[in-house]
Amino acid sequence: MRKLFLTLIFEASNTTKTLIDQINATQSTFKSDNIPTNHNRRLIKPSQLTYIIKDGIVDKFRYEVQLYLLVQSKLSGQLFIPNTLKYRCLIDDLVNNDDWKRKIELIKSADIEKLRTSPKQLTSALKSELYSKMETVSQRIQNGDNRNVIMRSRSGKTK
């Protein structure tokens, strides 16, 4: 686990500054082949205190595991791994403000037909497409062509 932890680069939102500081400190200590001695006790949940701290001393190995679990739980939007698709920050995917000022030009150059269509026309086209698909699926169900759908009467008997 430690080797994987050392290879990852983390970024954090403003709300997880304490965690990212502890991650960076722990990674740099491990990279110099030492065991971390500075443990931020604010990262330990009260329910975990009895397992991680014994007689006022932090169990270094349990704290390390707790840090890994904390990293995993914060990857849902507070902690990011920039070079991945799944755990990167949303801002990385957005167009920056300077480019967005040229949005009309960007939309035209994107060559995506749906972006150039007016919202009313697009909604109307999507609505008719949805009704058409619903009609086709309903017809297949009525004809018994869809084996994944089993028709039952209100009494529970299979048709």
N, C-alpha and C positions, 0 to 999 in steps of 0.2 A: 504494500500500500504506500509506503514511504517513497519508493522510487517513482511511482506514478505521481504522487503529490508534488515531488520536486520538479517534475517536468512541466507541470501546468503553470500558466501565467494567469493570474486573477485580476479582475477589476471589480470595483464595487460602487454601489450607489452611495449617496451621502449618508444614508441611514445605517450603513454597515462599516463605518470608518474604523471602529474598534476591532472588528473581525479582520478586516484587510490588513491592519497594522500587525495583528497577531500572526496572520498567515505569512506576511513578508518576513517578520522576525524569525518565525519558526523555520521557514525555508532557508533563510540565510544561515541560521545556526546549523541546520542539517547539512547544508552544502559544505560547511567547514568541518564536517565530521564530529560535531559536538552534539550533546543532548541539550535541548532548550532548558534554561533555568528560569526564564522570566515568563510567567503564566498570568495572563489577565483573568483574574477571578470573576470579573463581570460577565464573562462569556459562559460561566458555569451556571446552569439553571439550579434553583434551590432544591429541586427534587433529585439532582445528581450530586449535590455536595457531599453526602455521606459516602458515595462510591469513589469520588475523585480525591477528596481531602481527608486524610487520616491524621489525627493528632496535630492539626494545623499545617501539615506538610502535603503539598500537591504530589500525587502519584503521577510521575511524568508520562508513563506509558498510557495510563487511563486518560490523562488529559489529551494526549495525542489522538487517541481513538475518538474522544469526544469532539475534538477539533475537526476531524474528518467527517463525523456525522453532522456537525454544524455546517460545514461547507456544503455537504449534500443537500441539506434542508434549505439553504439560502440560494441554491442555484435556480430557484423558481422565480427569480426576478430581482433579487437584491445583490447577488454575486454573479459575475459574468466571466466566461472564458472567451477572450476575443477571437481566437483562431478556430472556433467551432461554429457549426451551423445551429445546433440546438441551444447552446448556452451563451449566445452572444447578446449584446445589448440591442434593444430595439432601435436606438438612435443610429446604429451602424447601417441599418437597412433604409433609413429615411433619406430623402433628398435634403441637402442642407438649404438653409434659408436663402443664400445668395442665388443658388440655382433655381429655387422654387419661384423666385421673382420672375423668371422667364418660363413659367408653367405652360402658357399657351404654346410657345415655341416647342417646349419639350413634348407636350401632348401630340402636336402635329408631327414631330419627328419620330415619335414612338412607333408609328405605323401599326397601331392597334385600332381596328375599325370601331370597336365598341366605345373607345374613348372619344372618338370624333362624332358619334351619334348623339343626338339630343336625348336628355333623360326621358322625356315622354315617349319618343319613338322606341327607345331601348326597353322601357318598361312594357310597352304594348307588345313588342316583339317577343320578349321573354314570357309574358303572360300567355300569348297564343301558343308558344312552344311548350309551355308547361301543360296547358289544357290538352294539346295534341298528345303529349306523352302519357298523361293520365288516361286519356281515352284508349290509347293503344294497350296500356297495361290492364285496364279494366276489361277490355275485350279479351285479352289473353287469359285473364283469370276466369271469366265467364265460360270460355271455351275449354278450360281445363288444361291449357298449354303450360301454365306455370306450376310446376310440381312442388314448389316451395310454399305455395299458398293452399291451405286446405279449407274448403268451404264447409261450414256447419250450419245447420238450421238452428233456430232459437231453442229447440228442445235438446240440442247437443248432438244430433245425429249427423254423420258425415254424408255429404252429397256426393 
